[in-house]
Amino acid sequence: MKFGPCILVTGAASGIGAAFVRRIAAPGVRLMLHTRANLEGLSAVASVARSLGAEVAMELGDLADPSVPVGLVHKARTIFGRLDQLVSNAGKAQRATFDTLESNELLSAFASMPVAFFHLAKTALPDLCTSPQGRIVAVSSFVAHSFGTNNVHFPATSAAKAALEALAKSLAVQLAPAGVTVNCVVPGFVRKHPCQHAAMSAVAWESARTASPNGRLGEPQDIAEFIAFLLSPAAQHITGQAIHIDGGLLLP
């Protein structure tokens, strides 16, 4: 069997992460899948991936604990012998206004998103730089570029995702000579599974749908397709980008 890449995916139990795993799973692909606590959801995603021919390992843990992202990379390396690609997807929207946001909430958002990305990527550098298909994709959010869209405010998430994008761009410059690409995808409003955490009401979601020029919410599959493209050989000349997938939401 011809082996494909070994890919580490955080936040793989639902939403964009789960859709990406279903999209990329195939014979020869090896997947290290992570979720914070949703073992049932992650097991279901892993089962689908295995049915499509992929080899799968799973791990639970809170990425805000620095030992967790470091351990994920080490476990992928131990089980599969290598790590070729990293999809840093885990994170959640934290709704607040500036005056109601607590400092511990801001610190938590940074710990679980940009700081976790830092630990993941730094630990994986030796693997990525020696891989013939080294790729990193970080999932950001439109809230890092538009503040108070749809009258919904996410100051902690906005700041954390903006920091994530800055780290990714800095890393892209460093890794470009090794042929490793580093990009961010920037979703707009993406439909949530009924069991997923949602920071907005049903009324706000309907308003979000009408706010998008194409009149629809994004689907997790929309984002998953583009992540898969960025990991492919066809995207070898794309790096250091934050690419918006939002139905035109942030068009000027």
C-alpha positions in Angstrom: 0.0 0.0 0.0 1.2 3.5 -0.8 1.2 5.5 2.4 -0.2 9.1 2.4 0.6 11.7 5.0 0.3 11.4 8.8 -2.0 14.3 9.9 -2.6 15.6 13.4 -6.1 17.2 13.7 -7.2 19.0 16.9 -10.9 19.5 17.6 -11.8 16.6 15.5 -14.9 15.3 17.3 -17.4 17.7 15.6 -17.9 20.6 13.2 -15.1 21.6 10.9 -12.6 19.1 12.4 -14.9 16.1 11.9 -15.9 17.2 8.4 -12.2 17.5 7.5 -11.4 14.0 8.8 -14.3 12.5 6.8 -13.0 14.4 3.7 -9.4 13.3 4.0 -9.7 9.7 5.3 -8.5 7.2 2.7 -6.3 4.1 2.5 -2.7 4.9 3.5 -3.7 8.1 5.4 -2.7 8.1 9.1 -4.7 10.3 11.5 -3.9 11.5 15.0 -7.3 12.8 16.2 -7.8 15.0 19.3 -10.7 16.4 21.2 -10.8 18.0 24.6 -13.5 15.7 26.2 -16.0 14.5 23.6 -14.9 10.9 23.5 -18.2 9.7 22.0 -18.0 12.2 19.1 -14.4 11.5 18.4 -14.9 7.7 18.5 -17.7 8.1 15.9 -15.5 10.2 13.6 -12.6 7.7 14.0 -15.0 4.8 13.1 -15.9 6.6 9.9 -12.3 7.3 9.1 -11.3 3.7 9.6 -14.2 2.5 7.4 -12.7 4.7 4.6 -9.3 2.9 5.0 -7.4 5.3 7.3 -5.3 4.3 10.3 -6.5 6.3 13.3 -5.3 7.0 16.8 -7.2 9.2 19.3 -6.3 11.3 22.3 -8.2 13.5 24.7 -6.9 16.6 26.5 -7.3 20.3 27.2 -4.9 22.1 24.9 -4.6 24.9 27.4 -2.3 22.5 29.3 1.0 22.8 27.5 1.7 19.1 28.0 -1.3 18.2 25.9 -0.2 19.7 22.5 3.4 18.5 23.1 2.1 15.0 23.9 -0.1 14.9 20.8 2.9 15.4 18.6 5.0 12.8 20.5 2.2 10.3 20.4 1.7 10.7 16.6 5.4 10.2 16.1 5.5 7.2 18.4 2.5 5.4 16.8 3.0 6.3 13.1 6.8 7.0 13.0 6.4 10.5 11.6 4.2 13.6 11.4 3.7 15.3 8.0 0.8 17.8 8.5 -0.9 19.7 11.3 -4.4 21.0 11.3 -4.9 23.2 14.3 -8.7 23.5 14.5 -9.7 23.3 18.2 -11.2 26.4 19.8 -14.6 27.9 20.5 -16.3 31.3 20.4 -16.6 33.1 23.7 -19.3 35.7 23.6 -18.9 38.8 25.8 -18.6 42.5 25.8 -15.3 44.2 26.8 -16.7 45.3 30.1 -18.1 41.8 31.0 -15.0 39.9 29.9 -12.9 38.6 32.8 -9.1 38.5 32.6 -9.1 34.7 33.3 -11.4 34.3 30.3 -9.0 36.2 28.0 -6.0 34.2 29.3 -7.9 30.9 28.7 -8.7 31.9 25.1 -5.0 32.6 24.5 -3.9 29.4 26.2 -6.2 27.1 24.2 -5.7 28.8 20.8 -2.5 30.7 19.9 -0.4 29.3 22.8 -1.5 25.7 22.0 -0.7 26.3 18.4 2.8 27.5 19.4 3.4 24.3 21.3 2.0 22.0 18.6 4.0 23.6 15.8 7.2 24.0 17.7 7.2 20.4 18.8 6.4 19.2 15.3 9.1 21.3 13.5 11.6 18.5 13.2 9.0 16.2 11.6 7.5 18.9 9.3 10.9 20.1 8.0 12.0 16.7 6.9 8.7 15.7 5.4 8.2 15.9 1.6 4.7 17.1 2.2 5.0 19.3 5.3 1.9 21.5 5.8 0.3 23.5 8.6 -3.2 24.8 8.5 -4.7 26.8 11.4 -8.4 27.5 11.6 -9.0 31.2 12.5 -12.3 33.2 12.5 -13.8 36.2 10.9 -14.0 37.8 14.4 -10.3 38.5 14.1 -11.1 40.9 11.2 -14.6 42.2 12.0 -15.7 43.3 15.4 -19.3 43.3 16.4 -20.6 41.8 13.1 -24.2 41.0 13.5 -24.1 42.9 16.8 -22.3 39.9 18.4 -19.1 40.6 20.3 -16.2 38.1 20.9 -13.3 40.2 22.3 -11.3 37.3 23.8 -11.8 35.1 20.7 -11.1 38.0 18.4 -7.8 38.7 20.1 -6.8 35.0 20.4 -7.5 34.3 16.7 -5.6 37.4 15.6 -2.6 36.2 17.6 -3.0 32.8 16.0 -2.8 34.3 12.5 0.2 36.4 13.4 2.1 33.3 14.7 1.2 31.4 11.6 2.5 34.1 9.3 5.7 34.4 11.2 6.2 30.6 11.0 5.4 30.6 7.3 8.4 32.9 6.6 10.7 30.7 8.6 9.6 27.4 7.1 9.3 28.5 3.5 12.9 27.5 2.6 12.2 24.0 3.8 9.1 23.8 1.5 6.7 23.7 4.4 3.6 25.8 3.9 1.7 27.5 6.8 -1.7 29.0 6.2 -4.9 30.0 8.0 -8.4 29.5 6.9 -10.8 32.1 8.2 -14.4 30.9 8.3 -17.4 33.2 8.5 -20.6 32.0 10.3 -20.6 28.2 10.1 -23.6 26.1 10.9 -23.3 24.2 14.2 -24.4 20.6 14.9 -27.3 20.7 17.4 -25.0 19.1 20.1 -22.2 21.6 19.6 -21.4 24.7 21.7 -23.1 27.7 20.2 -22.5 31.2 21.4 -25.5 32.7 19.6 -29.3 32.3 19.7 -31.4 30.9 16.9 -32.5 34.4 16.0 -28.9 35.6 15.8 -28.1 32.6 13.5 -30.9 33.6 11.2 -29.6 37.1 11.1 -26.1 35.8 10.4 -27.5 33.9 7.4 -29.1 37.0 5.9 -25.9 39.0 6.6 -23.9 36.9 4.2 -24.1 38.1 0.6 -24.8 34.6 -0.7 -27.7 34.2 1.8 -26.4 31.1 3.5 -24.5 29.9 6.5 -21.2 28.1 5.8 -21.2 24.3 6.3 -18.3 22.5 8.0 -17.7 20.7 4.6 -17.1 24.1 2.9 -14.1 24.7 5.2 -13.0 21.1 5.2 -12.6 21.1 1.4 -10.3 24.1 1.4 -8.2 22.7 4.2 -7.8 19.5 2.2 -6.7 21.6 -0.8 -4.1 23.5 1.3 -2.6 20.2 2.4 -2.3 18.9 -1.1 0.6 19.2 -3.6 -1.5 21.6 -5.7 -1.2 24.3 -2.9 2.6 24.1 -2.6 3.0 27.8 -3.7 0.5 29.1 -1.2 1.9 30.1 2.2 1.5 32.8 4.9 -2.1 33.5 3.9 -5.3 34.0 5.9 -7.9 32.9 3.4 -11.5 33.9 4.1 -14.3 31.3 3.4 -17.3 33.3 4.4 -19.8 33.7 1.5 -18.6 37.3 1.1 -19.4 38.3 4.7 -16.5 40.7 5.0 -16.6 42.2 1.5 -16.1 46.0 1.9 
